[in-house]
Amino acid sequence: MMPKQKRTTHSPELKAKVALEAVRGLKTATEIAQEYGVHPVQVSQWKKALLEDSSTLFDQKRGPKPKAE
């Protein structure tokens, strides 16, 4: 039996960088995956997550935060 392989956790910064590169469309998912050492399916999933959740980036109101009393 082969020993279990430990799962790799990727930083949010890496996920964002990979997803943005996938959204740009200059390289294929396979090329991006090889460059960053992740699976091509992971690239597609992160791209999908970025596109679905990007609208929430602009939900917050700007300006000073209300002070708690």
C-alpha positions in Angstrom: 0.0 0.0 0.0 1.2 3.5 -0.8 1.3 6.0 2.1 -1.4 8.6 2.2 -0.4 11.9 0.6 -0.9 14.9 2.7 -3.2 17.6 1.2 -1.6 20.8 0.2 -3.3 24.0 1.4 -2.9 27.0 -0.8 -2.8 30.6 0.3 -5.7 32.9 -0.7 -3.1 35.1 -2.4 -2.0 32.2 -4.6 -5.6 31.2 -5.4 -6.3 34.8 -6.5 -3.2 35.1 -8.6 -4.0 31.8 -10.4 -7.7 32.7 -10.8 -6.9 36.1 -12.3 -4.4 34.6 -14.7 -7.1 32.1 -15.8 -9.6 34.9 -16.3 -7.2 36.9 -18.5 -7.2 33.9 -20.8 -3.6 34.3 -22.1 -2.7 30.8 -21.1 -4.5 27.5 -20.9 -5.6 26.0 -17.5 -2.9 23.3 -18.1 -0.2 25.9 -18.6 -1.2 27.9 -15.5 -1.4 24.7 -13.5 2.1 23.6 -14.5 3.5 27.0 -13.7 2.0 27.1 -10.2 2.2 23.4 -9.3 -1.6 22.8 -9.0 -4.1 20.6 -10.8 -5.8 22.1 -13.9 -9.2 21.3 -12.4 -8.2 23.4 -9.4 -7.4 26.4 -11.7 -10.9 26.1 -13.3 -12.6 25.9 -9.8 -10.7 29.0 -8.6 -11.6 30.9 -11.8 -15.2 30.0 -11.4 -15.2 31.0 -7.7 -13.6 34.4 -8.6 -16.2 35.1 -11.3 -19.1 34.1 -9.0 -18.0 36.0 -5.9 -16.4 39.1 -7.5 -19.7 41.1 -7.3 -19.5 41.0 -3.5 -16.2 42.9 -3.5 -18.1 46.1 -4.1 -21.0 45.6 -1.7 -19.4 47.4 1.2 -20.1 51.1 1.7 -17.1 53.4 1.7 -16.3 56.0 4.3 -15.8 55.9 8.0 -17.1 53.0 10.0 -19.9 53.7 12.5 -18.4 53.9 16.0 -19.7 51.5 18.6 -20.9 53.3 21.8 
